[in-house]
């Protein structure tokens, strides 16, 4: 299949809430898979879904080993799938949704060349927010590859963001603790060091990767930096609330789709 055909098939399966054709991008290199993702982003835009930033995935070594890749991968964040804290999300009927607790960063200026160090990187950030990323389990129960993940927009489903911006340079970004409750009961905890040792390392990786591809992070764009803890499978009727040290909290609730008779 040509790149455009792969992008068309991925768009069709995403819109229909079905699993992508098995192995659709297995034969691609990661670089080729990003070309498919670029084409998919154009098709999303034609459907009214503008990209407003990037999500970073595979920020843990175990995840990279599972996908046989030695670095993270990225996907696009779509504006129509980005919500404020407290949002009710309708779960799709044929695809599972998983929840990740993350630090979101909003860029304060364009990054046209890779920052040389942490201080320069910090100067590019406007503020941070607590975030919950919702990941589509479109490959649940089957083995897939890094190129398939990249081509399929890194399984992005939605993002839910906290309401109060926080200055990141006031935080110890490698030591941000997180506690996740589901329906008022403790579900798990995590720490920002799980994200490549520091979420800022993930942002640095993304800035360098985009520059190497002839792209750039732009002022106002949103970056989801990676999961602090293991993914949690969302169920209808659940209310998730994650509290982050120094960042505040963010919440989301889930409901089942209404089946047509």
C-alpha positions in Angstrom: 0.0 0.0 0.0 1.1 3.6 -0.7 1.5 6.0 2.2 -1.7 7.8 1.2 -3.6 4.5 1.1 -2.4 3.6 4.6 -3.4 7.1 5.9 -6.9 6.6 4.3 -7.3 3.2 5.9 -6.2 4.5 9.3 -8.7 7.4 9.1 -11.5 5.1 8.1 -10.9 2.7 11.0 -10.6 5.6 13.5 -13.8 7.2 12.4 -15.6 3.9 12.5 -14.2 3.0 15.9 -12.7 -0.2 14.5 -9.3 -1.8 14.7 -6.8 -0.8 11.9 -6.0 -3.6 9.3 -3.6 -5.9 11.0 0.0 -5.1 10.2 -0.9 -2.2 8.0 2.4 -0.3 8.6 4.6 -3.2 9.7 6.8 -2.9 6.6 7.6 0.8 7.1 10.6 2.3 8.8 9.8 4.8 11.6 10.8 7.7 9.2 8.3 6.4 6.7 5.6 5.9 9.4 6.0 9.6 10.3 5.3 10.4 6.6 2.1 8.5 6.9 1.2 10.3 10.1 1.8 13.6 8.3 -0.7 12.6 5.7 -3.1 11.4 8.3 -2.9 14.9 10.0 -3.8 16.5 6.7 -6.8 14.3 6.4 -7.9 15.1 10.0 -7.6 18.8 9.2 -9.8 18.3 6.2 -12.3 16.8 8.6 -12.1 19.9 10.9 -9.7 18.4 13.4 -6.7 20.8 13.6 -3.5 19.8 15.3 -2.6 21.9 18.3 0.5 20.2 19.5 2.1 16.8 20.2 1.9 13.8 22.5 5.0 11.8 23.4 4.7 8.1 23.8 7.0 5.2 24.8 8.9 7.3 27.4 9.7 4.3 29.5 12.5 1.8 28.6 10.2 -1.2 29.0 7.7 0.2 26.5 10.5 0.9 24.0 11.8 -2.7 24.4 8.3 -4.0 23.8 8.1 -2.0 20.5 11.7 -2.7 19.6 12.7 1.0 19.3 15.4 2.9 21.1 13.6 6.3 21.5 10.1 7.6 22.2 7.6 8.4 19.4 5.2 11.2 19.0 1.7 11.8 17.6 -0.5 14.9 17.1 -3.0 16.4 19.6 -6.3 17.3 17.9 -8.1 20.4 19.0 -11.6 18.9 18.9 -10.4 16.1 21.2 -8.9 18.4 23.9 -11.1 19.2 26.9 -11.2 21.1 30.2 -11.1 19.3 33.6 -14.4 17.7 34.6 -15.4 16.7 31.1 -17.6 13.6 30.6 -16.2 11.4 27.9 -18.4 8.9 26.0 -16.5 5.6 25.6 -16.5 4.1 22.1 -18.3 0.8 21.8 -15.6 -1.2 20.0 -12.4 0.3 21.3 -11.0 0.4 24.8 -9.7 3.7 26.3 -6.8 3.9 28.7 -5.9 6.8 31.0 -2.4 8.2 31.5 -1.5 10.9 34.0 0.9 13.5 32.5 2.5 16.9 32.7 1.3 19.1 29.8 3.5 21.9 28.6 2.4 24.9 26.5 5.1 26.5 24.4 5.8 30.2 24.9 7.7 30.7 21.6 8.7 28.9 18.5 11.6 26.4 18.8 13.3 26.7 15.4 16.6 25.1 16.6 17.1 22.5 19.3 17.7 24.2 22.7 21.3 23.8 23.9 20.5 23.1 27.5 17.8 22.9 30.2 17.7 26.6 30.8 17.2 27.4 27.2 14.5 24.8 27.0 12.7 26.3 30.1 12.8 29.7 28.4 10.7 28.2 25.6 7.9 27.1 27.9 5.0 29.4 28.8 3.5 27.2 31.5 2.5 23.7 32.6 -0.8 22.0 33.4 -1.8 18.7 35.0 -3.3 16.4 32.3 -5.0 13.1 31.6 -4.3 11.7 28.2 -6.8 9.2 26.9 -5.3 6.5 24.6 -7.3 4.4 22.2 -6.6 0.7 22.7 -7.0 0.0 19.0 -4.4 -2.8 19.1 -5.6 -4.4 22.3 -4.6 -8.0 22.6 -2.4 -8.1 19.5 1.3 -7.4 19.0 2.1 -4.3 16.9 5.2 -2.4 16.0 6.6 1.1 16.5 5.8 2.0 12.8 2.2 1.0 13.2 2.0 3.1 16.4 3.6 6.1 14.7 1.5 5.9 11.6 -1.7 5.7 13.7 -1.0 8.9 15.5 0.5 7.2 18.6 -3.0 6.0 19.6 -4.2 9.5 20.6 -7.8 9.6 21.6 -8.3 12.7 23.7 -6.7 15.0 26.4 -8.2 16.5 29.5 -6.4 19.5 31.0 -6.3 21.2 34.4 -7.5 24.8 34.7 -4.7 26.7 36.4 -1.4 27.3 34.6 1.8 26.8 36.6 5.2 28.2 36.0 7.4 25.2 35.2 10.7 26.8 36.3 9.4 26.8 39.9 9.0 23.1 39.9 11.4 20.2 40.4 10.2 18.6 37.2 11.9 15.3 37.9 10.2 14.9 41.3 6.6 15.7 40.7 4.5 13.1 42.6 1.0 12.0 41.3 -1.9 10.3 43.0 -4.8 8.9 41.0 -8.2 8.2 42.5 -11.0 6.4 40.7 -14.5 6.9 42.3 -12.8 8.3 45.4 -10.5 5.2 45.9 -6.8 5.3 45.4 -5.9 3.5 42.2 -2.2 4.2 41.7 0.6 6.7 42.2 3.6 7.8 40.1 6.4 10.3 39.7 7.6 12.4 36.8 11.0 10.7 36.8 9.2 7.8 35.0 9.2 10.0 31.9 12.8 9.7 30.6 14.0 10.7 34.1 12.3 14.1 33.7 9.5 15.3 31.4 11.8 18.1 30.3 14.0 15.4 28.8 11.0 14.2 26.8 10.3 17.8 25.6 14.0 18.2 24.6 13.8 14.9 22.6 10.7 16.2 20.8 12.2 19.5 20.0 15.3 17.8 18.5 13.3 15.2 16.6 11.0 17.8 15.0 14.0 20.0 14.0 15.7 17.0 12.4 12.5 16.4 10.4 12.3 20.0 9.2 9.5 20.8 11.6 9.3 22.9 14.8 7.4 23.4 18.0 5.3 26.6 17.7 4.3 29.2 20.2 1.0 28.2 21.9 1.3 24.5 21.0 0.6 21.9 23.7 2.9 19.0 24.5 1.8 15.9 26.5 5.2 14.7 27.8 4.5 11.1 28.9 2.9 8.9 31.5 3.9 9.1 35.2 2.5 5.6 35.9 0.9 2.6 34.2 -2.1 3.1 32.0 -5.6 2.5 33.5 -8.4 1.0 31.5 -11.5 3.3 31.7 -14.9 1.9 32.5 -18.3 3.5 32.2 -19.4 5.2 35.4 -15.9 5.9 36.6 -14.7 9.3 37.8 -10.9 9.8 37.6 -9.1 12.5 39.6 -5.3 12.9 39.5 -3.5 15.2 41.9 0.0 16.4 41.0 2.5 18.0 43.5 2.8 21.6 42.6 0.4 21.4 39.6 -3.0 20.9 41.1 -5.6 18.3 39.9 -7.5 17.3 36.8 -10.5 15.1 36.5 -12.7 13.2 33.9 -15.7 10.9 34.0 -16.7 8.2 31.6 -20.1 7.1 30.3 -21.2 4.4 27.9 -22.3 5.2 24.4 -26.0 4.9 23.8 -26.6 1.9 21.6 -29.0 2.5 18.7 -32.0 0.1 18.6 
